[in-house]
């Protein structure tokens, strides 16, 4: 996926990042016989939290590696990001 935007907030000395990324649509959407079609790229916001993203730049191709999914006390599930691998600069 390609980074198309990076935003962050620093509060009490802690920086939390959000990455805006664009990627090709999954093959599921490329089935005209089933009435599904997508053109262009899909975009999404990914909250990265305090994982250091200071070396990432707009235009880089990355892959996000997730850690184990866990259930929070309120019953919701959460899957933290383990690391971000840069594929191309």
NORWO-V58042 format. One record per backbone hydrogen bond with DSSP energy under -0.5 kcal/mol. CO is the residue of the C=O (numbers start at 0). NH is the residue of the N-H. Records with the same first field share a line. If there is no record, write none. Layout:
CO->NH ; NH
This chain:
0->61
1->21
2->58
4->19
6->17
8->10 ; 15
10->13
13->10
15->8
16->47 ; 48
17->6
18->20 ; 45
19->3 ; 4
20->43
21->1
22->41
25->28
26->29
28->30
30->33 ; 35
31->34
35->30
39->24
41->22
43->20
44->46
45->18 ; 47
47->50
48->16
52->55
56->59
59->2 ; 61
60->86 ; 87
62->64 ; 84
63->65
64->81 ; 82
67->79
69->71 ; 77
71->74
75->71
77->69 ; 79
79->66
82->64
84->62 ; 86
87->60
